[in-house]
């Protein structure tokens, strides 16, 4: 779940940085750069690129703290991120748009070599009528509602695409986590109508652009996983999947995520008002994917890494073939989590590499660094950096994964090691870089390979002349051999 902030505050913070580094800032009325301006773009079906070098591992951050985060973000070049915008915030008065904050974000993203996606929300204001029922955070963000004039909405969407296409923006998500009433006030049918109007405009304005769904919440995806299995008559599997997926969530939202040990409990959980709503929005999202109104499926995942496997099974079963899958929000939700930094970093590696191996093309960790002044009063979602920008072990590990994956082909481990090793491989030219951990409590030995070097993820690699012992802590192994050959004699 995102925590957006006021673009005007961002404009001031980022503008100060730009003044220091480039000597100029964009004016409120500054036009977008010409189409010929160099930009970082992503080709359909591919991750974002920098000089032709894609990197699937990125992050989402608070732009008001860019000065603290900038040095680390440069290590994630080639990745993608997103910014959430609101029609009601940008155009507080009809016909008077203020693009300054977003212009600065688009400029700085491009300079970092990070592709920017935009998430377009309406908010609640003159453009929608009515009064907001939900406000969040210091910025008083509200839910979105249907526009009173779809033509006016389409004109706003057109202005967004016209302005930010030249910056390299090619993906536009419509709304955010619409399954939650705090983000969307309308019905599933309203949402479908809004997406179709937006999609028509986006494609007419930029034929190269792609439409992305709202990104159903991580909890709602878990309910979808269990519900699909129940409907298929696979109740024991549904209970197992629910328990794996929600092992850290039970009780965090009252009776919305209860303990489940049997079929009756699971059916009651799926039948609550909140979870029924989530399942309806999942269904309408999948219908928009099926009829190709939406081009890209957006995934949100904040659970224990053991929930990745049932999630991937669900996505394969409910997503049209060939549809790109992107995880715009990935993190660790763990209220009062007691894991030490090493174990939390190792879990982060397992989560993102399992997602990558499962075909998720872009993976953005959220948050990059937690805000110590957040409403929860604690670090419920684990950051890669300390609040002041100091790099944590988890941050060092994600940067190492980005280095390993940049410009490489993401490859699943061969079936021959299933049940013994988990992980992913990145193949570049004649070199293979593997991220591996034992699939059980039993150590696994990978024999030495020509040019083999190994070590902990994020640490300097040493010669692997005697082979590599793989435990439940991820290691990185690089050798001048195909993946299958490196793992051919695993024991």
N, C-alpha and C positions, 0 to 999 in steps of 0.2 A: 504494500500500500504506500503510495507516494506521499511525501510531505512537501507540497509546493510552497513557494514564497512569492512576495510581491516583486513584480518585474521592475518597478521603479527603484526599490531598494537595491536590486541586483544591478540596475543600470549605474547607480552611483558607485557601487563597490567595484564593478568591473571597469567602469570608465576610469577610476583612479589608477587601476593597474595599467590600463592602456596608455594613460598619460605618461606613466613612468617608463613604459617600454617602447612605445611607438611615437609618442609626442602628439597624438591626436585622438579624438573620439568621434563617434557618429552623433550628429545632431538629431533632435527629435524628428525633424522633417527631412533627414537625409534619405535619399532614394537608395534602393538596394544596389549592389555592385552590378556592372554589366554582365551579360551572359558569358562573355569571354573570360571573366575573372577565373583564375585557377581555383578549383575546388576539390574537396575530398568527396568522392561519390562511391556508391555501392552498386554494382551491376545486379540485375535481377538474379536471385538465387545464390548470391555470393555475400560474404561478409564485407564490411567496410574495408577500404584500402588506403594505403599511403604509398605512393610511388609503386603501385602494383603489389604491395605486400599486405595481405589481409591478416587480421588478428581477431579471433572471436571473443577474447576476454577483455571486458571493459568494466565501467562503473558508472554510477549516477551520483552526483554530488550537489552540494549547496554552492551556487555561484557566488554568493556573498562572501564566501571564504576561499575564493579562488587563489589569492596570494599565498595562502598556506598550502594549498593542494597542487598548484601548478607544477612544481618540480616532479612530483610523483606522476601526475597525469601524462607528462611527456613520455613516461615509460610505457604507457598503454596506447601509444600511437598505432593507428590502424584499426582501432576498435570503433564501436558506436555507442552513443548515449542518446538520451531523449530529453526534451524539455516540455513541460506541461504548460499550456497557455489557456487563457479564458477570454472568450469574446467580451464578456462583461467587464473584464479588467482592462483589456486593451482599448476598448471603445466604451468608455464610461458614459459618454454622451453620444447619442446617435450622430454618426457622420464625423466624429472627431477621434481618430485613432492615434494612439501613442505607441510607436514601435521601438522607442529608444532602447529599452532594456533587452528586448529580444534581438535587436540588431547587434548589440554588444555581445550577447551570448553566441550568436551565429558566427560573428567575426572571430571570437576567441576560440571556438570549437575548431574552426577551420585552421587556425594557426597552430593548434595543438596536434593537428593531423587526426582528429577524431570526428567521425561522421555524426551529424546531428539529425535526429528524427524529431518530429513534432507531434504532440498529443493535443488535439484541438477539443476544448470543452466549451460549453456555452456559459455556465454559471447561471445565476438568477439575477435579473435586472430588468431594465426597460425592454430588452430584446425578448424576454420570455414572459414578462408579467408575473404577478404573484409575489409572495414574500418567501425568503429562504427559511427552511425549517432546521437546517443543520449548518452550523458554522464550526470551523476547525482552526486551531492555531492562532498565533499572533496576527496573521494576515487575514483572519476572518474569511477563509475560503468557504464556499458554500457548495451544495449539490448543484447539478445541472438540471435544467428543465427544457421542454420542447420550445423552440422559438415560436413566437406568435406569427411570424412571417418567414416561411421557408425561403422565399426569394431573397430576403435580406440576409439570411444566414448563408445562403450560397454565395452571395456577393462578398461576405466576409471571408469565407473559405477561399474563394478565388483570389482575394487580395493576399492571403497568407501564402498561397502556392506561388503566385506571381512574384512576391517579394523574396521568398526564401529558396526558391528553386536555384537562382544564381549562386547562392551560398553552398550549394551541394545537397540541400535537403531533398530527399526523394521518397521518404516514407512518412505518412500522416495517419496517426491513429485517431479514431473518432471516440471521444470520451475516455473515461478511466473507470475500471471496475464497476460497470453499471449494475452488477448484481447487488451492490450495496446502496440502500436508500440515501446514505450520506453522500453519495456521488451522483445518483441519478434518481430524479423524482418521478419519471414516467414509467410506462409499461414496457414490456419487451417489444410489443408492436410499435410503440412510439420510437423506441431505439432503432428498430429495423428501418423505419421510415426516415429517420434522421441520417442513418448511415447511407442509405440509397441516394439521398439528396446530396450528401457530401461526396460520395464516390463519383457520381455523375460529374460534379463540378471539378473535382481533382483531376480526373482523367481528361476532361475537355481542356483544362488549363495546361496540364503537363502530361503528355502521353507516356512519359518515362516514369511517372510517379506511381507509387504503390499504396494501396489502402490497407490499413491495419485495424483489426478489431480493438475493442477497448482494453483488453487484458483482464480476463476474469480473475478474481482474487485467488490466492493460493488455497485458502480454506474451501472456496467453492469448487475448485478443481478436485480437491480431495473428496468432496461429496459426490462429484461426478464419477470419480473412479469407483467408489463403492456402489453407487446407484446402478451403473452400467452392469456390474457383475451380478447384482441382485436380480436385475431384470433378465439376465441371461440364465438365471437359475444356478449361479455359482456362488451360493451364499457363504460357504466356508472360506472361499477365496476373498470374497468381499469383506468379511470380518478381519481376515489377516491383513488385507491391504489397508483397511481403515486403521487398524492398530499400529501398523508400521508408519503410515502417513502422519497420523495425529499424535504420536507418542509424546510430544512436547506441548500439545495444545489442549489436552483434556482439562476441562474446568476453567480455561482462560476466558471463555465467553459464556459463562453460566451453563445453561442446558443446551446451548447450540452445538457444543462439541462434548457430549457426555462420554463416560466410560461405555464401551460396547464389548460384550463377551458372547452375545447370542443374537439370533435373527430378530427377535422381537425388539430388542434394544436398538439394533441397527435401523430397523424400519421406522421406529419412533424418531430416531435422530434425523433420518432423511425427510421425515414428514413435518418437521417444524416449519413455522411460517417463513423464517429466515432461509432455511435450507431449501425449501420448496421454491422460493423465489430464485435462489441461486441456480437451481437446476433448470428453471424456465429460461433464465438468461443464457445459460450454457447452450441450451437447445437452439435459441434464436441465433446465437453467435455461430453455431455449427451450420445452421441453414444459410446464413450469409456467406460462409465459406463454400458450402456446397454449390450455391448458385453463382459463385465467383463475383459477388458484389465486393467481397473482401479478398485481398490477394495474399496477405501474410497473417499467420496465427501468432498472437502474442501470449506468452506464458509468464505467469507469476508463480514463484516457488520460494517459500521461506521455511521449509520443513527439514527434518533430519534426512540425511542422504539416503537412508533406506527407503524413503518415499519416492525416490527418483524412478525406480523400476516400475512400480504400478502406474505412475504418472505417464511414463513413456508408452506403456502398453495402451493406456487410455487414448493418448494422442494418436497413436498409429491406427487405432480402431475408429476414430471419429473425425479424422482430418482427411480431406480429399488428397489423393496421391499427387505428389509434386508440389504441394503447398509448402512454402518456406515456414519453418518454425523458428521463432526468436524469443528468447527469454529476456524481456526488458527489465524485469525485476527478479533478482535472485538474492537470497540472504539467509541469515540464521535468526529465526524467531525463537527466543529462549528466555522467557520471563524468569528473572532471578537465576540465570544460568550460572553454574559453578564450574564450568570447564576452564582449564588453564589455557594460556595463550597457545601453547604447542598443540594441544588436542583440538582447539577450535580452528586453528590454521589448517591442521590435517583434514578436519571435516570439510572445510571450505574447498580444499583441493579435490576431495572425493566428490563433492556435490557438482562442482563445475565440470570436472572431467567426465563424469558419468553423463551429464547433460550433453556435452560435446560429442561423446562417443555415440549417444543416442540420436544424433542428427539435429541438435539445436544449433543453429548457425551463428547466433549472436547471444552473448551471455553477459549481462550487466549486473555487477554486484551493487547492492543497495543496503545501507549507505556506504559511501566511501569512508566517511568518518562520522560517528554519531554526534549529535548535538547535546551537550550536557545540560542544556536548558529546556529539553523537550518535556512535553506534558507528563510522560510516564515517570520522569524523575530517575530513570535508570537506563542502562544500555540494553534494551529489549532486543534490538536488532544489531548484530555485531559488525563493527566497522573494520576496514583494512588499515586505517590510520587512527592515531589518537586525534582528539579534537583540534589540537594545534598543528596537525599535519605530520607529526612524527610517524615514521613508517613502523608498523607492527610486523610481527612474523607473518601474519596472514597477508599483509600487503606485499612483503618481499616475495612470498610464494606466488601470488597472482601475477606479479610482474615477471617472474621466471617462467610461468606458463605462457604469458604473452610472448616472451622472447622465443620460446620453443615453438609456438604455433604460428608465428608471423611468417607469412608466405608459404606455409606448409599445407599439405593435404591432411585433413583429419581422418583417421582410420580406426575402426574398431579392432580390438584384439582378436586374433584368430580363435575359432571355435575349439581348437585343440587344447587351449588353456582354460576353457570355461570351468568354473567351479574351483579353480586354483588361483587364478590371478584376475584382478579387476584393474581397470584403467583405460587408457587411450594411447594412441600413437600419432605422432606428427611426422610426416614424411616429406622431405625436401631434397630433391635430387637423389643422390645415392645414399643419403644419410637418414636414419630413423631416430627419433627421440621418443622414448616411451615413458609414461608416468604409470607406475605400477604399485599395487599393494596386494597383500594376500587376501584371498576371498574367504579365508577361515583363520583360525588361530594358529594354523600350522605354517611355519616359514617355508618359502619356496626358493629354490636356487635357480638362477638364470646363468648358465655357463658363459664364460668369456667369449666375446666376439671381436673380430678385427676392428681396431680403433675404438674399442669400448671404453667409455668413461661413465662413472656413476657417482651418485651422491644424493644427499637430501635435497628436496625441492627448494630452490632458492639459495643453495650454498654452492661454492665452487666444486666442480666435479674432479674426481681423481681417477687414475687408471683402474680399470676393472679386470686386471690380469687374472685374478683368481675367481672370477665370476661375481655375481651379485646375490646376496641373500635378501629376500623380500619378505618383510613382516607386514603388520597391519598399518604401519606408518608409510605413507607414500614416498617412493624414491623416484629419481629421474635417471634414466639409462639412455645413453646415446652411443650409437655405433654405425659404422659404414656398411650396413647390411640391410636387406629387406626385413620387415617386421617378422614375417613367418620364419625366416632363417634364424633370427636372433632367439626366437622362442621355441625353435624346433625340438630342442632336447631339454626342455625345462623338467626339473625333477623335484 
